[in-house]
Amino acid sequence: MPALDSLNVKIFADGADCAGIREMAAKRYISGFTTNPTLMRKAGVTDYRAFGKEALECVGGRPISFEVFSDEFDDMERQAREIAAWGSNVYVKIPVTNTRAEPSYPLIKRLSQAGVQLNVTAMLTLEQVREVSKALAGGAASYISVFAGRVADTGIDPLPIMTEALAIMRPHAKQELIWASPRELLNVIQADQIGCHVITVTNDILKKLNLLGKDLTEYSLDTVKMFEGDARAAGYKL
């Protein structure tokens, strides 16, 4: 089992709470940050620009992704160009389609060729990866974000999909694959083993990183002690 220091996959913290972003930014193993409108809403963000500027002050120049929220491609482009102007470390998240299932490929190509760093998001299929990789080819540095956790939620093993996605992207040096929506710490190891460039990790999984390489016999004893301690604290009697 690899130690945290020996992982090649870059760990990006996924969240939209500025206090949490500051806390994660203090950890040397966090290489970047991602946000999205759902996380922002849960965190109580009401002013998008103000949040973006505050978050940028916290990340120490590391890459951070902010997502457009329009459903119309013309307005997506306007939002993307404004967000991109916030900083050289900003990546703009563009969903692979709008809500009418219309592909974003022409917009992705136009923005990437114009020098906008993109994080194409909400992707689950290899066909989407092929088309997005093609649209990004020859453009600015970019991330292709495949929601491996959501693939797994459907009962499909995401590993073959992620491995093939890497093969599709291999000719394009400026494209990096993100393993998005991980469900457990094991996904960090899986992403590292296949050579995935980045994995986005939420706080609940980040808290488990200290378990990497933990002795299983010791962990078993810790579990027994937890059960015994909780039973004693509850005052159970038979």
Secondary structure, 3 states (H helix, E strand, C coil): CCCHHHCCCEEEEECCCHHHHHHHHCCCCEEEEECCHHHHHHCCCCCHHHHHHHHHHHCCCCCEEEECCCCCHHHHHHHHHHHHCCCCCEEEEEECECCCCCECHHHHHHHHHCCCCEEEEEECCHHHHHHHHHHHCCCCCEEEEECHHHHHHCCCCHHHHHHHHHHHHCCCCCEEEEECCCCCCHHHHHHHHHCCCEEEECHHHHCCHHHCCCCHHHHHHHHHHHHHHHHHHHCCCC
